[in-house]
Amino acid sequence: MKIYTKTGDSGLTSLIGGVRIAKHNARIEAYGTVDELNAHIGLLRDHNQGHLFDVLIEIQDRLFTLGSHLAAHPEKSKMKLPEIFEEDVIFLEKEIDAMNEQLPEMRAFVLPGGNVVVSYTHIARCVCRRAERCVSFLSSNEMVEPIIGKYLNRLSDYLFVLSRFIGMQNNALEVVWKPRHKDKI
């Protein structure tokens, strides 16, 4: 497979279905951000093992599925794409619940950080939120399966809880945000 085709040199790219659109199109921004998120999840996977490693592989697979749907023209694509199901969202919810059972109750916002892997997890969470915003914007103008936004929303929740869980496993300090007020300066 030849990596470079030179067909994108003029700022256009092809969707699944053959339609050519600008590389700055909202659809390209959406699946490009999902791809960026997938790379961050890969970085997290590289720092985990066992059950978390397996869960992160599952998430990466789902992100490829989401990306394929976003990269397909909603009307012109005839390709049979892999599917995403409500069970994929439920899987994330179960993982969130399992981690939450082991975590101390959260009573305030926490500042991102604590150790390198916790920070990587927060970065992935932020990219996930951006992907969700991109998909939301795209869906305001074009057809996007609602399950895509739902999955990204739940994934960002998962990543937040994962950041706390990894922090707990590594005895990382969880710094609580203390908002300042003018009268306290």
Secondary structure as GFF3:
##gff-version 3
##sequence-region A 1 185
A	DSSP	beta_strand	12	14	.	.	.	ID=ss1
A	DSSP	beta_strand	20	22	.	.	.	ID=ss2
A	DSSP	alpha_helix	26	46	.	.	.	ID=ss3
A	DSSP	alpha_helix	50	70	.	.	.	ID=ss4
A	DSSP	alpha_helix	86	100	.	.	.	ID=ss5
A	DSSP	alpha_helix	116	139	.	.	.	ID=ss6
A	DSSP	alpha_helix	146	169	.	.	.	ID=ss7
A	DSSP	three_ten_helix	182	184	.	.	.	ID=ss8
###
